Amino acid sequence: MHGANGDDLWAYNRTTGELYVVKNDLDPVNDGDFPRKPWSTFGGFIGKRFDRVVKDACAPSDVVADDTRCRTTDYDSTDWNVSQLIAPGNVFGNTDDYPAVITVENKELWIYQSDGGYHLKNPILLGDGDWTGQTLISAGTLKGKPVLWARDKASGKLYSYPLTIDPATLVPALLHPATRTDLGLTLPSATYPVVASPGDVNSPVQTGDANPGGPDGIPDLYAVDTSGQLLEYNYRQSGVPASPPAYAFGAPVSLGSVTDTASHWWNLAEGSGAATADSTGTLNATLAGGYSWTNDTTRGNSLTLNGSTGYGSTTGPAVDTSKSFTVSAWVRLASLTANSTFLSQNGTTNNGFQLYYSSGAGAWAFGRHSTDAATGAVWRATYGGKPAVGRWTHLVGMYDATAKQIRLYVDGRLAATNDWTYTPWNATGPLQLGRKLASGTYGEYTNGAISDIRLYPMALPAADASAGGDLPKVTQLD
C-alpha cells in the first residue's frame, strides 16, 4: 500500500473488535528509511508485522458534500463493528493504486479508501438496507469497471452490483441489496461452503490467442465443495453478439483437493498422557494397556501400541456405517507376524469396518462384516500394497454405499476395490484405535505406531483419497 509491489492483508479480530493491516514481507523494514529496504525479497506474511487501524470520523463537506453518505447516518466513528470485510481493489481510480476496503457494519455496506500510512479514510455509506444476508465476493473489475459480487446466503444465488464512481464527486452510487444482476449461477453454502474470487486470473483458450489462457479482463470464480474439491467457474462473454455483451459462467473445472473435510481427526501428537483429542469433533479417545508415545523425524509424535494389550477407545461412534464413509491413518508396523488392526468401529458383536494389516495376505486391508449377527456374518475385504516393518504408510479405507463397493488406497494410489452388496448396517459402538471386535471378542491388536487418524461421513472423491491426509482447513472468509 505504500510503494512496495506486494499486497498487504486486512484482518479483523471479532473478539476484540480491532482492525489490523498485516504488512507484506516486501514492505520496508522502516518507512522512514531512505532508501527503503524491504523486510524480505519474497512476498508473504512470515514477518507477522502488523499495525492497528484507528477508525476515522466522517469526511468533511469539502471532501464528501452529501451529508446522507456519512455525516447524518448512524456511522460509528469510534469502534469497528465489522461482520464482513473485503478489499475489492482500486475502486476510486487513485494514481497510487491503493485499494478500497468494503465492510458490512451494523448491517449496512461501507467503503473506505486506504492510503500509504496503513490507514482507512473517507468512510462512505455504499449500501443501505440489510446486507447480512449476502456473502461479499471481491471480484475486482469486469472489462475495467469495478464490480462487487455476492452470494445470497439463503438461496446460494450469485449476484453482481456495480461500483460506479461519480467522476465529479468521486462518490460511488448508493447500492441496495435487492437491486442487483443475477449472474445465473447457484452455489448453495451447504454444498459449496466456500466461494471466492481472485479477480481476473485466466480465460478459455481460443485458437489464435496471443496469450492462450491469459487474463481477459473478466473475473473468475472459485468454490470449494463439501468433499474438499476446488472448482473453477470461468466467467466468459457469450458467443452470441449482443449489446451490451452478455456473460455467463462456464462449466466447473476441478482443480483438485485443497481442504480437509474430516468430521473427526485424531492427530495423535500429544506426546504424553492417557488421552488423545478429536481436533474437529468431540470424540476424544482414552488410551489403555500397552501404549507409549514416540517421536521420529517423519511423523513427529505418534501413538505406539505393543500388539497385545494397547488400544484407544472413544465413547461413541465416529461414522454411520450404514452410509458412505471414509477412514484414513498413517501407520508403521513393528512386525509382520500377526494381523494388526489400526481402526475399527464396534457393533454389538462384530465391527462395522476394519482398517488393518493382514498377515495371511501379506498386504494392507480394509474390510467389513456383512452383519452384526453372532452367526452367519460374512467377511468381505480388499487387499493391496506390500507392507514393510518400520516404514510409514498412508492407508485410506472407503465404503461407497451408492456404488456398493469398498476401496483401499495405499500411499495415494487405489490399491484394491471389491463389491460389498450386503444390506448396509450401522455399527453404533465406539471407535477402536489399535484393535477390533469380532464375535464379541477383542483381538488383532496393533503392533506398531499410528498417526493422524481422520474419518469422513462420505466416500471421498479419488483426488481427496489420493491426498496424503495433511491438507489444511479452508474456511469462508466474510
N, C-alpha and C positions, 0 to 999 in steps of 0.2 A: 504493500500500500504506500510505500514511500521510497520508490526508486529501485528496489530490488525486483528482479524479474522472477517472482515466485508468489504464489497465493498464500495469504495468511488465513487463519481459521478463526471464525467467531464461535464462541461457546457460551452457553447459558447454564448456570448452576440452579436447578429447580429447587434445591433445598435452601440455599442462601439467598436466592433472588439476585445474584450478581452476574453481570455480563462481562466477558473477557474477550480480548483478542490474543490469540496464540500466534507468536511470531514464527514465520518460516525460518528455517536454518540458513537460508540465503540472505536474510535480513542482516544489517550491520550489527556488529558487536556493540557499538555505541553510536547512536545517531549523531552525536556532536563531534565525532572524529572527522578529520579531513586529512587525507582522503578516507572515506568509509571503508571498513574491512568487513566482509561477510563473516558470520559466525562459522559457516561451513561452505564448502564448494558444492555441496549436494543439497537438493531441496528436501524438505521433510520437517518433522517436528521432534527430532531426537533431543534437541536442546531444552525442550519443555519451558520455553521462555514466554511469559505472558504478562499482559497489563490489564488492570481493571478498567472498564469503560464507565465513566461517570455520565449520568443522563443529563441532557441539555434541556433548557426551557424552550418554549416555542420561539420560532424566529420572529424578529421584529417586523413591523409592517412594511419597511422599506426593502425587506428580503422576500417575504411572502405577504402579499397585500390582502388576501382573502382571509378574514377572521375565522370563517367556518371551517378552515382546514387545520386549525390547531388551537388558536387563542380562545375561542368560545366553545371548545369541546371539553370532554371530561379527561383530557390528556393529563397523565401523572408525570410531572417534571422531576420527581424525586426518586421514585422506585421503579425498577423494571418488573413488570408483571407479564412475562412472556410465556405463551403456550406454544407458539411455533416461531421458527427463525430460519430464514433462508437468505442467501446472497445471490441475487439474480444477475449480477454483473454491472456493467456501466450503463445504467438506465438513463442518467441525465446527460450523457454525452460529454463529460468533462475531459479536458485535454490530457490530464494525467492518468486517465483510465482507472480512476478509483471506483470501486464497486459501491452500489447501493445495498442497503440491508432492509429487508421486509420482515415485519413481525406481526403476530396476532397478539394484541394486548387488550384485555377487557372485552374480548370478542371482536374488536374492530381490527382493521388492517391498517398498519402504519408503515411508512417508508422513511428511511434516513439516508443521508449522504455521508459516506466515510471520507476522511481526509488523511493526510500523511502523518498525523500525530496519534494514531490509534484512537480515533475519536469519531463519534457519530453526531452529525449536526443537522439542523433544519428539519425537525420532525414534521411530517405532513400526513394528515389522515388520507390514506389511499383508498380505503373501502369502508363504507358504513354498513350497518346491519350486523348480523352474527356470522362470523367466519369459522367458528369452531367445528362446523360440520364438514370442513374441507381439509384435506392434506395438501399443503402447498408444494409445488414442484418447480424448482428453478431451472427453466428450460433455456434461458439465455435469449437468443434472438432468432426470429424467423425472417429470413431474407433481409437482415439488417435492422429489423424493428424489434425492440424488446417485447417479450411476451411472458406472461405468467400462466403456468398450467396448474391444475388442481384436480385431486380425486375426491369425489363425493364419498364420505365415509360410510353412508348408509347403503348406497346403490353400487358403489365401485366405478361409476362412470367417470370418464376423463373429460375435463373441460378446459377451455382456453379463455384468458382475459387479456385484452391489450393493455400495454403500459405506454400510453400515449402522452407525451410531454408537450405542453403548450409552449411554442417557441418564444412567445412574448413574455410569459410569466415564469417559465421554467417549472410549472406546477403540473403534475400528472392529472389526467382526467379521473374523476371520482368513480370508483368501481362499486358494484352492487352484487351480492352473492348469486342472485338468481338471473342476472343479466350476463350471459356467457354463451360461448360457442361450443357445441357438442363436438368432441374430437372423434366420435364414432368407435370408441374402444371402452370396454367394461372389464375392469380387473378387481373383483371383489376382494376385500382385505382378508377374508377367511381363506381364500385360495392363494392370493398373492400378497403376503404380509408386508412386503417392501416394494415400493416404486420410487424411482429417482431418475433424474436426467442430468448428464454432464454437459448438456448443450449439444452442439453440432460436432459429432465425432467422425462419422463416415457417411457413406451413401451407397446405394446399389451400384454394382459395377455395370457400366454400359459399354457397348462396343465403340471403340474410337475415343474413349475418355483419355484426356491428357494426364489425369491423376486418378486412376481407377480406384474406386472405393474411398476416395478422399472426402474431406468436408464439402458440403454442398449448400451451406447456408440454411439448412433445415435441422432443427434439433431432433435428437433421438431419445427414445425412452427405454429404460431398463427395469425389469421386475424380477423379484426372487419369489419362487413358488414355495409351497409347504414342504417340498422334498429337497429344497436347497439349490434348485437349478436357477442359474442366471439366464434370463431370456432377454434378447434384444428385439425391440419393436422399432423398425426403421420407419420414420415419418417421411413421406415422399409426395411429390407432386403427381396428380393424376395425369395419365397419358391422354385423357380426353381434353381437348382445348376448351378453356372456359375463362371468363373474365368476371370477377377476379379468379385466379387459379384455384383449383380445388386440391386439397391434400387429404391423405388417408394413411393409416398405419399398415405396413406390410405384415405378412405372416411372421409369427415369432420365430427367432432362431436361438437355439440353446447354445450357450457358451460354456457349459459345464457347471460343476458344483462349486459354490462359493461359501456356503454356510452349513453348519451342522444343525440338524433338526431333532436331535435326540431328546426324548421325553425324560430319560433317566441317564445319568452319567456318573460313574464312579471312577475318578481319576486314579485312585489308589496311590496318592502321592503324599499321604500324611507323614509317613516315615516313623511313626510311633503311635502307641495307643491300641485300644481294642475295638475300634470302630472306624468306618470309612464313610465319608459323606457323599450323598447324592447331590451333585452340583446343580442339576437342573430340575430336580423333583424333590420329594420329601421322604424317599425311601432309604434312609441311612441303613447301613449294614453293620451287624455286630459280628466280630471275629471270635473264633473259639478253636480249641485244640492246638495242634502243632503248626503254628504260623509264626512268621517273623517278617520284619521289614528289611528290605535290602536295597542297595543302590548300585547302579552301574552307569557308565558314560552313555549308553544307548538310550535308556528309558528313564533315567533318574531313579526316584524312589518307586518301589513296586512291592507287591504282596507275594511272599514266598510261602508255599504250603508243603508239608512234609510227606504227602502221599498216603497217609493212613488215618489221621485224625483232624487235620487242619481244614477249616472251611469258614465261610462267611454266610450270613443269612439276613434277609430283610424281614419286615413284619407283614408284608403283603405282596401281592403280585405286581410285576412291573409292566406286563403287556397282557392283552386279551388274546389268548392263543387260538380262539375260535375265528379270529380275523387275521388279516395280513399283519406281519411284524418282521422286524429285522433285529438281530443281535450281533455285537462285534466285540472283539477284545484283542489286545496284544498278549501273546503267550510265549513262554520259554520253558521247554521241557528239561528236567534233570535226569530223566530215564526213559527208555523206550520199552521197558519190560512189561508194564501193565497199562491198562487204559487210564487216562487222565481226563476228568470232566472239568471243564473251565466254567461253564454256565449251564444252569438248568432251572426250571420252574416247577414247583410241586403241584401235582393234582392231589387227590386223596390217596391213591395207590401208586400211580405212576407219575412220571414227569411229562410236562406238556411239550418240552423240547430239550435237546441236549447238544451243546457245542463241545466237542471233545477230540482227544487223540485216541484212535483205535489201534491197539497193539496187534490185533488179529489181522487187520487190513494193512497195517504199517502205513497209515495215512491219517490226515486230518479228517474230521467227520462232523456232520450235522444231521440230526435225525429227530423223529417224532414217533410216539406211540399212537396207534390207531384209536385207542380208547383208554379211559381211566379205570376200566373194569379190572377186577382181580384175575379174571381168566379170559382168554381169547384175545388179548391185546397183541397186535402185530407191530413189529418194529420196522420202520422204513427210514433209510438214511442215505446220504450222499457221501462219497469219499473222494479225496483228492490230495495232491501235493505229496512231498516227500519230507517228513519231519526229521529234524536233527537235534541232538542234545546241545543245549547251550546257545541256540540261535533264536532271536526274537522273530516272531511271525505274526502277521496280522490276519485274523480269521473273521469272516462275516458269514453268518447263517441266516437264511431268509425263508419265510413261508409266504407264498403268494396265493391267497385264497381264491382270487379270480382265475388264475391260470391252473390252480390245483397242483402246485409244484413246490418242492423245497430245493434251495440252491445253496451252494457253498463257494465262497470266494476266498482265495489264499493269496496274500500279498498283492492284492489289486487285480487278480485275474480270476475269471469264472472257472473254477476247478471241476465242478460237477453239478448236474441237475437231475432230479428224479421226480416222478409223478407222486403225488400224495392225494389220493382220491377218496379218502375216508370221510365220514361225517365229521365236520370240524367240532372240536370240543374245547372248553375253556378250563385251563389249569388255574385255579383260583388261589393256590397256595403261595408261599413266599418264594422269592428268587434265591437260588443257592449259588454261591461262589465257591467252586472247588469240589463239588460232589453232586451226586444225582440220587433221586428217589426212583426205585423200580420195585414193583411187587411189595410195596410197603416197607422196603429196607433201603437204607442209605449205603452207597458204595462208590467205587471208582473215583477215589479222592485224587486231586491234582498232586502230582509230584513235579513241582516246578514253580514258576512265577507267573503272575497275571498283572496286567497294567491296562488302564484306560478302557473300561467297560462301558459300552453305550447300547441303549435299547431304543427302538423306534416303533411307533404304532402304525407302521406301513411297510410295504415291500419297497425298498429303496430302488430308484432308477439305477441302471447299470453304472452310470458315471459316478454316482454317490457311493455305491457299493464298492467301486474300484478305488475310491479315495483311501488315504491312509488313516482316516479317523481323526486327523488333527486339524480339521477346518475350524475357522473361528465362527463366532456367533454374529450374524448380521441383523441389525435392528433398524426399524423405520425411524429416521431422524425427523422430528417435527420442528 
